[in-house]
Amino acid sequence: MGARVLDAHERTAFLVEVGEFCAREEIGESYVGRCALNDTHFVRRLRGGRNVTRPTAERVRQWMADFKGSDHC
């Protein structure tokens, strides 16, 4: 059995979390995708309805938690 994907409610909450992080840190969503996953289209695809697995969401959350304003990928 593969990794469990976030349901629609969880995906929406995750997108809000990423969006709030980007607004607070004044960075673009593509920057988060590039740095956390090497995928500049990650957030755009999620907004388009694409699924995300729990491990991938946790990887992004960990990257956001570790982010320092002067960090570069």
ABEGO torsion letter per residue (X at the ends): XBBBBBBAAAAAAAAAAAAAAAAAAGBBAAAAAAAAAGBAAAAAAAAAGBBBBAAAAAAAAAAAAABBAABBX
